Amino acid sequence: LVRRTDSLDIVVEDAGPGIPRGEMEQVFAPFFRLEQSRNRETGGVGLGLSIARAIARHHGGDIVLENRSNGLRAIIRLPLIDMAKQLAPAPVPETNPPTGLQS
């Protein structure tokens, strides 16, 4: 985890071969799989990254991928919210008392 001024990064790294530069965005497309040999027996239908990115973006964040010299780095970046502002009660509008009523 890496806390930034306005976001929280969840960083995941592996020691695999990485992803070819031309396919860095393609891997987020539904049903896209880099390894064509995968099937029902070996697992994966190509939805994981697509769903994960959709969830991150729904919450105002994103997922980015970076090749490293010894693998891939995936960064899930989510915005931090100011809980005090989120939980503060809404201001009550001023109202004028009804006119024409007698007490």
MODELLER restraints for C-alpha pairs under 7 A, 6 or more apart:
rsr = mdl.restraints
at = mdl.atoms
rsr.add(forms.Gaussian(group=physical.xy_distance, feature=features.Distance(at['CA:1:A'], at['CA:9:A']), mean=5.64, stdev=0.5))
rsr.add(forms.Gaussian(group=physical.xy_distance, feature=features.Distance(at['CA:1:A'], at['CA:10:A']), mean=4.79, stdev=0.5))
rsr.add(forms.Gaussian(group=physical.xy_distance, feature=features.Distance(at['CA:1:A'], at['CA:11:A']), mean=6.20, stdev=0.5))
rsr.add(forms.Gaussian(group=physical.xy_distance, feature=features.Distance(at['CA:2:A'], at['CA:8:A']), mean=5.85, stdev=0.5))
rsr.add(forms.Gaussian(group=physical.xy_distance, feature=features.Distance(at['CA:2:A'], at['CA:9:A']), mean=4.95, stdev=0.5))
rsr.add(forms.Gaussian(group=physical.xy_distance, feature=features.Distance(at['CA:2:A'], at['CA:10:A']), mean=6.55, stdev=0.5))
rsr.add(forms.Gaussian(group=physical.xy_distance, feature=features.Distance(at['CA:3:A'], at['CA:9:A']), mean=6.26, stdev=0.5))
rsr.add(forms.Gaussian(group=physical.xy_distance, feature=features.Distance(at['CA:6:A'], at['CA:79:A']), mean=5.87, stdev=0.5))
rsr.add(forms.Gaussian(group=physical.xy_distance, feature=features.Distance(at['CA:6:A'], at['CA:80:A']), mean=5.36, stdev=0.5))
rsr.add(forms.Gaussian(group=physical.xy_distance, feature=features.Distance(at['CA:7:A'], at['CA:77:A']), mean=6.44, stdev=0.5))
rsr.add(forms.Gaussian(group=physical.xy_distance, feature=features.Distance(at['CA:7:A'], at['CA:78:A']), mean=5.42, stdev=0.5))
rsr.add(forms.Gaussian(group=physical.xy_distance, feature=features.Distance(at['CA:7:A'], at['CA:79:A']), mean=4.11, stdev=0.5))
rsr.add(forms.Gaussian(group=physical.xy_distance, feature=features.Distance(at['CA:7:A'], at['CA:80:A']), mean=4.77, stdev=0.5))
rsr.add(forms.Gaussian(group=physical.xy_distance, feature=features.Distance(at['CA:8:A'], at['CA:77:A']), mean=5.75, stdev=0.5))
rsr.add(forms.Gaussian(group=physical.xy_distance, feature=features.Distance(at['CA:8:A'], at['CA:78:A']), mean=5.33, stdev=0.5))
rsr.add(forms.Gaussian(group=physical.xy_distance, feature=features.Distance(at['CA:8:A'], at['CA:79:A']), mean=6.23, stdev=0.5))
rsr.add(forms.Gaussian(group=physical.xy_distance, feature=features.Distance(at['CA:8:A'], at['CA:80:A']), mean=6.40, stdev=0.5))
rsr.add(forms.Gaussian(group=physical.xy_distance, feature=features.Distance(at['CA:9:A'], at['CA:75:A']), mean=6.18, stdev=0.5))
rsr.add(forms.Gaussian(group=physical.xy_distance, feature=features.Distance(at['CA:9:A'], at['CA:76:A']), mean=5.53, stdev=0.5))
rsr.add(forms.Gaussian(group=physical.xy_distance, feature=features.Distance(at['CA:9:A'], at['CA:77:A']), mean=4.46, stdev=0.5))
rsr.add(forms.Gaussian(group=physical.xy_distance, feature=features.Distance(at['CA:9:A'], at['CA:78:A']), mean=6.43, stdev=0.5))
rsr.add(forms.Gaussian(group=physical.xy_distance, feature=features.Distance(at['CA:10:A'], at['CA:75:A']), mean=5.71, stdev=0.5))
rsr.add(forms.Gaussian(group=physical.xy_distance, feature=features.Distance(at['CA:10:A'], at['CA:76:A']), mean=5.01, stdev=0.5))
rsr.add(forms.Gaussian(group=physical.xy_distance, feature=features.Distance(at['CA:10:A'], at['CA:77:A']), mean=6.44, stdev=0.5))
rsr.add(forms.Gaussian(group=physical.xy_distance, feature=features.Distance(at['CA:11:A'], at['CA:73:A']), mean=6.86, stdev=0.5))
rsr.add(forms.Gaussian(group=physical.xy_distance, feature=features.Distance(at['CA:11:A'], at['CA:74:A']), mean=5.84, stdev=0.5))
rsr.add(forms.Gaussian(group=physical.xy_distance, feature=features.Distance(at['CA:11:A'], at['CA:75:A']), mean=4.66, stdev=0.5))
rsr.add(forms.Gaussian(group=physical.xy_distance, feature=features.Distance(at['CA:11:A'], at['CA:76:A']), mean=6.44, stdev=0.5))
rsr.add(forms.Gaussian(group=physical.xy_distance, feature=features.Distance(at['CA:12:A'], at['CA:73:A']), mean=5.70, stdev=0.5))
rsr.add(forms.Gaussian(group=physical.xy_distance, feature=features.Distance(at['CA:12:A'], at['CA:74:A']), mean=5.17, stdev=0.5))
rsr.add(forms.Gaussian(group=physical.xy_distance, feature=features.Distance(at['CA:12:A'], at['CA:75:A']), mean=6.47, stdev=0.5))
rsr.add(forms.Gaussian(group=physical.xy_distance, feature=features.Distance(at['CA:13:A'], at['CA:71:A']), mean=6.95, stdev=0.5))
rsr.add(forms.Gaussian(group=physical.xy_distance, feature=features.Distance(at['CA:13:A'], at['CA:72:A']), mean=5.62, stdev=0.5))
rsr.add(forms.Gaussian(group=physical.xy_distance, feature=features.Distance(at['CA:13:A'], at['CA:73:A']), mean=4.39, stdev=0.5))
rsr.add(forms.Gaussian(group=physical.xy_distance, feature=features.Distance(at['CA:13:A'], at['CA:74:A']), mean=6.32, stdev=0.5))
rsr.add(forms.Gaussian(group=physical.xy_distance, feature=features.Distance(at['CA:14:A'], at['CA:71:A']), mean=5.25, stdev=0.5))
rsr.add(forms.Gaussian(group=physical.xy_distance, feature=features.Distance(at['CA:14:A'], at['CA:72:A']), mean=5.47, stdev=0.5))
rsr.add(forms.Gaussian(group=physical.xy_distance, feature=features.Distance(at['CA:14:A'], at['CA:73:A']), mean=6.70, stdev=0.5))
rsr.add(forms.Gaussian(group=physical.xy_distance, feature=features.Distance(at['CA:15:A'], at['CA:70:A']), mean=5.45, stdev=0.5))
rsr.add(forms.Gaussian(group=physical.xy_distance, feature=features.Distance(at['CA:15:A'], at['CA:71:A']), mean=4.14, stdev=0.5))
rsr.add(forms.Gaussian(group=physical.xy_distance, feature=features.Distance(at['CA:15:A'], at['CA:72:A']), mean=6.77, stdev=0.5))
rsr.add(forms.Gaussian(group=physical.xy_distance, feature=features.Distance(at['CA:16:A'], at['CA:71:A']), mean=4.67, stdev=0.5))
rsr.add(forms.Gaussian(group=physical.xy_distance, feature=features.Distance(at['CA:16:A'], at['CA:72:A']), mean=6.70, stdev=0.5))
rsr.add(forms.Gaussian(group=physical.xy_distance, feature=features.Distance(at['CA:17:A'], at['CA:71:A']), mean=5.52, stdev=0.5))
rsr.add(forms.Gaussian(group=physical.xy_distance, feature=features.Distance(at['CA:18:A'], at['CA:67:A']), mean=5.58, stdev=0.5))
rsr.add(forms.Gaussian(group=physical.xy_distance, feature=features.Distance(at['CA:18:A'], at['CA:71:A']), mean=5.01, stdev=0.5))
rsr.add(forms.Gaussian(group=physical.xy_distance, feature=features.Distance(at['CA:18:A'], at['CA:72:A']), mean=4.80, stdev=0.5))
rsr.add(forms.Gaussian(group=physical.xy_distance, feature=features.Distance(at['CA:19:A'], at['CA:67:A']), mean=6.74, stdev=0.5))
rsr.add(forms.Gaussian(group=physical.xy_distance, feature=features.Distance(at['CA:24:A'], at['CA:65:A']), mean=6.87, stdev=0.5))
rsr.add(forms.Gaussian(group=physical.xy_distance, feature=features.Distance(at['CA:27:A'], at['CA:33:A']), mean=6.73, stdev=0.5))
rsr.add(forms.Gaussian(group=physical.xy_distance, feature=features.Distance(at['CA:28:A'], at['CA:49:A']), mean=5.28, stdev=0.5))
rsr.add(forms.Gaussian(group=physical.xy_distance, feature=features.Distance(at['CA:28:A'], at['CA:50:A']), mean=4.59, stdev=0.5))
rsr.add(forms.Gaussian(group=physical.xy_distance, feature=features.Distance(at['CA:29:A'], at['CA:50:A']), mean=5.75, stdev=0.5))
rsr.add(forms.Gaussian(group=physical.xy_distance, feature=features.Distance(at['CA:30:A'], at['CA:46:A']), mean=6.00, stdev=0.5))
rsr.add(forms.Gaussian(group=physical.xy_distance, feature=features.Distance(at['CA:30:A'], at['CA:47:A']), mean=5.20, stdev=0.5))
rsr.add(forms.Gaussian(group=physical.xy_distance, feature=features.Distance(at['CA:30:A'], at['CA:50:A']), mean=5.49, stdev=0.5))
rsr.add(forms.Gaussian(group=physical.xy_distance, feature=features.Distance(at['CA:31:A'], at['CA:45:A']), mean=5.75, stdev=0.5))
rsr.add(forms.Gaussian(group=physical.xy_distance, feature=features.Distance(at['CA:31:A'], at['CA:46:A']), mean=3.95, stdev=0.5))
rsr.add(forms.Gaussian(group=physical.xy_distance, feature=features.Distance(at['CA:31:A'], at['CA:47:A']), mean=5.43, stdev=0.5))
rsr.add(forms.Gaussian(group=physical.xy_distance, feature=features.Distance(at['CA:32:A'], at['CA:46:A']), mean=4.92, stdev=0.5))
rsr.add(forms.Gaussian(group=physical.xy_distance, feature=features.Distance(at['CA:33:A'], at['CA:46:A']), mean=5.20, stdev=0.5))
rsr.add(forms.Gaussian(group=physical.xy_distance, feature=features.Distance(at['CA:38:A'], at['CA:44:A']), mean=6.85, stdev=0.5))
rsr.add(forms.Gaussian(group=physical.xy_distance, feature=features.Distance(at['CA:53:A'], at['CA:62:A']), mean=6.00, stdev=0.5))
rsr.add(forms.Gaussian(group=physical.xy_distance, feature=features.Distance(at['CA:53:A'], at['CA:63:A']), mean=5.65, stdev=0.5))
rsr.add(forms.Gaussian(group=physical.xy_distance, feature=features.Distance(at['CA:56:A'], at['CA:62:A']), mean=5.04, stdev=0.5))
rsr.add(forms.Gaussian(group=physical.xy_distance, feature=features.Distance(at['CA:56:A'], at['CA:63:A']), mean=6.85, stdev=0.5))
rsr.add(forms.Gaussian(group=physical.xy_distance, feature=features.Distance(at['CA:56:A'], at['CA:78:A']), mean=6.73, stdev=0.5))
rsr.add(forms.Gaussian(group=physical.xy_distance, feature=features.Distance(at['CA:60:A'], at['CA:78:A']), mean=6.63, stdev=0.5))
rsr.add(forms.Gaussian(group=physical.xy_distance, feature=features.Distance(at['CA:60:A'], at['CA:79:A']), mean=6.34, stdev=0.5))
rsr.add(forms.Gaussian(group=physical.xy_distance, feature=features.Distance(at['CA:61:A'], at['CA:77:A']), mean=5.31, stdev=0.5))
rsr.add(forms.Gaussian(group=physical.xy_distance, feature=features.Distance(at['CA:61:A'], at['CA:78:A']), mean=4.37, stdev=0.5))
rsr.add(forms.Gaussian(group=physical.xy_distance, feature=features.Distance(at['CA:61:A'], at['CA:79:A']), mean=5.93, stdev=0.5))
rsr.add(forms.Gaussian(group=physical.xy_distance, feature=features.Distance(at['CA:62:A'], at['CA:76:A']), mean=6.02, stdev=0.5))
rsr.add(forms.Gaussian(group=physical.xy_distance, feature=features.Distance(at['CA:62:A'], at['CA:77:A']), mean=5.44, stdev=0.5))
rsr.add(forms.Gaussian(group=physical.xy_distance, feature=features.Distance(at['CA:62:A'], at['CA:78:A']), mean=6.79, stdev=0.5))
rsr.add(forms.Gaussian(group=physical.xy_distance, feature=features.Distance(at['CA:63:A'], at['CA:74:A']), mean=6.87, stdev=0.5))
rsr.add(forms.Gaussian(group=physical.xy_distance, feature=features.Distance(at['CA:63:A'], at['CA:75:A']), mean=5.52, stdev=0.5))
rsr.add(forms.Gaussian(group=physical.xy_distance, feature=features.Distance(at['CA:63:A'], at['CA:76:A']), mean=4.49, stdev=0.5))
rsr.add(forms.Gaussian(group=physical.xy_distance, feature=features.Distance(at['CA:63:A'], at['CA:77:A']), mean=6.14, stdev=0.5))
rsr.add(forms.Gaussian(group=physical.xy_distance, feature=features.Distance(at['CA:64:A'], at['CA:74:A']), mean=5.85, stdev=0.5))
rsr.add(forms.Gaussian(group=physical.xy_distance, feature=features.Distance(at['CA:64:A'], at['CA:75:A']), mean=5.30, stdev=0.5))
rsr.add(forms.Gaussian(group=physical.xy_distance, feature=features.Distance(at['CA:64:A'], at['CA:76:A']), mean=6.73, stdev=0.5))
rsr.add(forms.Gaussian(group=physical.xy_distance, feature=features.Distance(at['CA:65:A'], at['CA:73:A']), mean=5.75, stdev=0.5))
rsr.add(forms.Gaussian(group=physical.xy_distance, feature=features.Distance(at['CA:65:A'], at['CA:74:A']), mean=4.58, stdev=0.5))
rsr.add(forms.Gaussian(group=physical.xy_distance, feature=features.Distance(at['CA:65:A'], at['CA:75:A']), mean=6.35, stdev=0.5))
rsr.add(forms.Gaussian(group=physical.xy_distance, feature=features.Distance(at['CA:66:A'], at['CA:72:A']), mean=5.88, stdev=0.5))
rsr.add(forms.Gaussian(group=physical.xy_distance, feature=features.Distance(at['CA:66:A'], at['CA:73:A']), mean=5.09, stdev=0.5))
rsr.add(forms.Gaussian(group=physical.xy_distance, feature=features.Distance(at['CA:66:A'], at['CA:74:A']), mean=6.44, stdev=0.5))
rsr.add(forms.Gaussian(group=physical.xy_distance, feature=features.Distance(at['CA:67:A'], at['CA:73:A']), mean=6.18, stdev=0.5))
